[in-house]
Amino acid sequence: MDEEAKNSELSDQELLRYSRQIMLPQIDIGGQQKLLASRVLLFGVGGIGSPAAMYLVSSGVGSLTLVDPDRVDASNLQRQIIYCSDNVGDEKVEAANQALTSLNAQTTVRTINAALTGTRLRQEVAKADLVLDATDNFAARFSINEACVNTRTPLVVGAAIRFEGQVMVFPMRDTSACYGCLYPDQGELEESCAQTGILGSVAGLIGCIQATEAIKLLLDTGGTLADRILLVDALNMEWHSVKINKDPQCSTCATQGH
């Protein structure tokens, strides 16, 4: 984070805008300054990424980079709440940028209308204080995870399908697990919502949890889902948390000395 920005005084406008969360002793003015100086990288501006992005921006995150190669489709509108009917056919990142700027112009929003790979992926991850993975395919998740392992950038992963969802936090410490420890196969391990369907509010629920975990990580406050997976069964409204153990044979983090 930029130290000068972090230590600067809040303006009267910022004190008013963020007053309700500044009242929280876990945040206070110092925490709000941290958020204003933070840089977050979000992969996927869909059903999960939409509410995550909106809450990150509304909380005062200073810089948010959106990565998504897709365009808005009519079938997205049931759950991807950052878009409206007029956005159908538009690039997702540009439509999302417009909505987020309208929500809070104080946040700097960058857009990347591409699926990042290789050196470019690692460079973008290295610039961020924290990464959110709200993508919908395993190939992207494994690539993002590897880049976060290589740069030791904390990673918050969310996924949802049908009435079910899950959120994981990988702080990328020496003793921490990574996404590859949980899914060592690196294959397509689940069906997509295009095949099996999804309740839109479930995607929203997971995105909100992702944003909450991200904010706590940026502020270094509270208990997070670090090295745990939160499993949500919204049909029966049951929540379970399971510990994720580091795999000493993991093909990603073990070979990186992490």
C-alpha positions in Angstrom: 0.0 0.0 0.0 1.1 3.6 -0.6 2.3 4.9 2.8 1.6 8.5 2.0 -2.0 7.8 1.1 -2.4 5.5 4.1 -1.2 8.3 6.5 -3.1 11.1 4.9 -6.0 12.7 6.7 -9.6 11.8 5.6 -11.5 14.6 4.0 -14.9 15.8 5.4 -16.5 14.0 2.5 -14.7 10.7 3.3 -15.5 11.0 7.0 -19.2 11.4 6.1 -19.3 8.7 3.4 -17.6 6.0 5.5 -18.9 7.2 8.9 -20.8 4.0 9.7 -17.9 1.7 9.3 -15.4 4.2 10.9 -17.6 3.8 14.0 -16.6 0.2 14.2 -13.5 -0.1 16.6 -12.1 -2.8 14.3 -11.9 -0.2 11.5 -11.8 3.3 12.9 -10.1 6.1 10.9 -6.8 4.1 10.6 -8.6 1.2 9.0 -10.4 3.4 6.6 -7.1 4.9 5.5 -5.8 1.4 4.9 -8.8 0.6 2.7 -8.4 3.9 0.7 -4.7 2.9 0.1 -5.4 -0.7 -0.9 -5.2 -2.3 -4.3 -7.5 -5.3 -5.1 -7.5 -7.5 -8.2 -10.8 -9.1 -9.1 -11.0 -12.0 -11.6 -14.6 -12.5 -12.9 -17.3 -9.8 -12.9 -20.2 -12.3 -12.9 -22.7 -13.4 -10.3 -20.2 -13.6 -7.5 -17.9 -10.8 -8.7 -20.7 -8.3 -9.2 -21.7 -7.9 -5.5 -18.1 -8.4 -4.4 -16.9 -5.5 -6.5 -19.8 -3.3 -5.4 -19.2 -3.8 -1.7 -15.4 -3.3 -2.1 -15.9 0.0 -3.9 -18.6 1.1 -1.5 -16.3 0.3 1.4 -13.7 2.7 0.1 -11.1 0.3 -1.5 -8.7 2.7 -3.2 -8.0 0.8 -6.4 -9.9 -2.1 -8.0 -8.8 -3.9 -11.2 -11.5 -5.9 -13.0 -10.5 -8.8 -15.2 -13.1 -10.4 -17.4 -13.0 -11.2 -21.2 -16.8 -11.7 -21.6 -19.7 -9.5 -22.8 -23.0 -9.2 -21.0 -25.6 -11.7 -22.1 -29.3 -11.5 -21.3 -29.0 -14.8 -19.3 -26.5 -13.0 -16.9 -29.0 -10.5 -15.6 -30.7 -12.9 -13.3 -27.7 -12.9 -11.0 -25.1 -10.5 -12.2 -26.6 -7.5 -10.5 -24.0 -4.9 -11.6 -25.5 -4.9 -15.1 -28.9 -3.8 -16.5 -30.8 -4.7 -19.6 -29.2 -1.9 -21.5 -25.8 -3.5 -21.0 -26.5 -6.6 -23.0 -23.8 -7.0 -25.6 -21.4 -4.6 -23.8 -18.0 -5.6 -22.4 -18.5 -6.7 -18.8 -15.5 -4.8 -17.4 -16.6 -1.5 -19.1 -20.2 -1.8 -18.0 -19.1 -2.7 -14.5 -16.7 0.2 -14.5 -19.5 2.6 -15.3 -21.7 1.2 -12.5 -18.9 1.2 -9.9 -17.8 4.8 -10.8 -21.4 5.9 -10.3 -21.4 4.1 -7.0 -18.2 5.7 -5.7 -16.0 7.8 -8.0 -13.3 7.9 -5.3 -12.2 4.4 -6.2 -9.9 4.0 -9.1 -11.2 1.2 -11.4 -9.0 -0.4 -13.9 -10.3 -2.8 -16.5 -8.8 -5.7 -18.4 -11.0 -7.2 -21.1 -8.9 -10.3 -21.5 -8.2 -13.7 -19.8 -4.7 -13.1 -18.3 -2.1 -15.8 -18.5 1.7 -16.2 -18.0 3.8 -13.2 -17.3 1.0 -10.7 -17.6 -1.1 -12.6 -15.1 1.8 -12.7 -12.6 2.6 -9.0 -13.1 -1.0 -8.0 -12.4 -1.1 -10.2 -9.3 2.1 -8.8 -8.0 0.7 -5.2 -8.1 -2.2 -6.2 -5.8 -2.4 -6.3 -2.1 -5.1 -9.0 -2.4 -6.7 -11.1 -5.2 -10.4 -12.2 -5.4 -11.1 -15.2 -7.7 -14.8 -15.1 -8.8 -14.2 -17.1 -12.0 -16.3 -20.0 -13.2 -13.7 -22.5 -14.4 -10.9 -24.5 -12.9 -8.2 -23.7 -15.4 -8.4 -20.1 -14.5 -8.5 -20.8 -10.8 -5.4 -22.9 -10.9 -3.5 -20.3 -12.9 -4.6 -17.5 -10.5 -3.6 -19.6 -7.6 -0.2 -20.3 -9.0 0.4 -16.6 -9.6 -0.6 -15.8 -6.0 1.7 -18.5 -4.7 4.6 -17.2 -6.7 4.0 -13.6 -5.5 2.7 -14.5 -2.0 -0.4 -12.5 -2.6 -3.4 -13.4 -0.4 -6.2 -15.0 -2.4 -9.9 -15.2 -1.7 -11.8 -17.8 -3.8 -15.6 -18.0 -4.2 -17.7 -20.4 -6.2 -21.5 -21.1 -6.5 -23.8 -23.5 -8.3 -27.4 -24.5 -7.9 -28.2 -23.7 -4.2 -24.6 -24.3 -3.0 -21.6 -22.1 -2.6 -18.1 -22.1 -1.0 -15.5 -19.5 0.0 -11.9 -20.1 0.7 -9.0 -17.9 1.9 -5.4 -18.6 1.2 -3.1 -16.1 3.0 0.0 -17.6 1.2 2.1 -17.9 4.3 4.9 -20.5 4.6 2.6 -22.9 6.5 -0.5 -22.1 4.4 -2.3 -24.3 2.0 -3.1 -23.2 -1.6 -5.9 -24.0 -3.9 -3.8 -26.8 -5.4 -3.6 -28.5 -2.0 -7.4 -28.7 -2.0 -7.8 -29.9 -5.6 -4.5 -31.6 -6.6 -6.1 -33.2 -9.7 -6.3 -29.8 -11.6 -9.1 -31.1 -13.8 -12.7 -29.9 -14.4 -14.1 -31.0 -11.1 -17.6 -29.6 -11.3 -20.4 -28.7 -13.7 -21.1 -25.0 -14.6 -24.2 -23.1 -13.7 -24.9 -22.9 -17.4 -25.4 -26.7 -17.3 -27.1 -27.1 -13.9 -28.5 -23.7 -13.0 -28.1 -21.4 -10.0 -30.2 -19.3 -7.7 -29.1 -15.7 -8.3 -29.2 -14.8 -4.6 -26.8 -17.6 -3.7 -24.1 -16.1 -6.0 -24.8 -12.8 -4.3 -24.4 -14.4 -0.9 -21.0 -15.8 -1.8 -19.8 -12.5 -3.3 -20.8 -10.7 -0.2 -18.8 -13.2 1.9 -15.8 -12.8 -0.4 -15.9 -9.0 0.0 -16.2 -9.3 3.8 -13.2 -11.6 4.0 -11.2 -9.4 1.6 -11.9 -6.3 3.8 -10.9 -8.1 7.0 -7.6 -9.3 5.3 -6.8 -5.8 4.1 -7.4 -4.5 7.6 -5.7 -7.4 9.3 -8.7 -7.7 11.7 -11.0 -10.4 13.0 -11.0 -14.1 12.3 -10.9 -15.0 8.6 -11.5 -18.2 6.6 -7.7 -18.6 6.3 -6.9 -22.2 5.4 -10.6 -23.1 5.7 -13.4 -23.7 3.2 -16.8 -22.4 4.1 -19.5 -24.6 2.5 -23.0 -23.1 2.2 -26.2 -25.2 1.5 -28.7 -22.4 0.9 -31.6 -24.8 0.1 -31.4 -26.1 3.7 -29.6 -23.0 5.1 -26.7 -25.0 6.5 -23.2 -23.7 6.9 -20.1 -25.8 7.5 -16.4 -24.8 7.8 -13.7 -27.4 7.1 -9.9 -26.9 7.6 -7.7 -27.1 4.5 -4.3 -28.7 5.3 -1.2 -27.8 3.4 -0.1 -30.7 1.1 3.7 -31.2 1.3 3.5 -32.8 -2.1 1.5 -30.1 -3.7 2.6 -29.5 -7.3 2.1 -25.7 -6.9 3.1 -24.5 -3.5 5.6 -27.2 -2.5 7.7 -26.7 -5.6 7.7 -22.9 -5.0 9.3 -23.2 -1.5 6.0 -21.9 -0.1 
